[in-house]
Amino acid sequence: MAQMVNVNFKLDYDVKKSMERACADMGLSMSAAFTIFAKKVSRERRIPFEVSADPFYSESNMRYLEEVMRDVKDGNAKFSAHDLIED
């Protein structure tokens, strides 16, 4: 049998609870889920899913949002009804 080791890391409380529920629904422990992930990464030498930045938090979008907020605070914002908004 392979030598077992402990791996410790911090995880947001809500993320942990959500993952515990998802794992339980699949009949897995979190330890088993992380072991599956680690084996897949080891075997494929890659993260087994796409990892990308959320474009909402991009530098350009954050600058745009700051400009909009500045316009709102200064009273220079122009608001109009959107076609998708129902009366």
ABEGO torsion letter per residue (X at the ends): XBBBBBBBBBBBAAAAAAAAAAAAAAGBBAAAAAAAAAAAAAAAGBBABBBBBBAAABAAAAAAAAAAAAAAAAGABBBBBBAABBX
